[in-house]
């Protein structure tokens, strides 16, 4: 969980719109390793495990090829939605297993099947890390790691910006911020910038064998989920 926090802040420092852009803390890992204190916060999380909730608004245009022409936008500057999945669960009932994001699993599975791709073709992910543990469980829900092996995947550096599959390249909810209703659109904006090579200092290397981007947006602690697969327009 501390490693996830470190990655989030390091990525946020590369994005001028991120809430943690100006974070100059030298020893991020020590902050992330602070032992939770239920007397001052909660039982199992410290404050650095939590996203920064803020005000925000967002809008997005989804258009056809003709729409792109009418807007004066070239295909090379656009991305295409090729798959999506939506799933929900009863918010009044607790999950069967608190260590599994079952609704996320269902939404991601639908999105990948519609896009007709495998998880091995995903080049970058924007996930809803409202808390560091949510990021770890998302790694497992997508299938990059077996149940209980998400921490090992992260500690091995596979989710860093230079890793096997970079997650939350502008900081995610932990580093960039969580303006609640605007968060999902920001994920799409990040995908647009990354897949078209316009992410500035946040830009990662999109490998030819992994040309797709995946977003996961959550509501109600794995109760309402939308997952989308993107690719660069052709």
Buried (B, 14 or more C-beta within 10 A) or exposed (E): BBBBBBBBBBBBBBBEEBBBBEBEEEEBEEBBBEEEEEEEBEEEBBEBBBBBEEEBEEEEEEEEEEEBEEEEBEBEBBBBBBBBBBBBBEEEEEBEEEEBBBBBBBBBBBBBEBBEBEBEBBBBBBBBBBBBBBBBBBBBBBBBBEEEEBBEBBEEEBBBBEBBBBBBBBBBBBBBBBBBEBBBBBBBBBBBBBBBBEBEEBBBEBEEEBBBBBBBBBBEBBBBBBBBBBBBBE
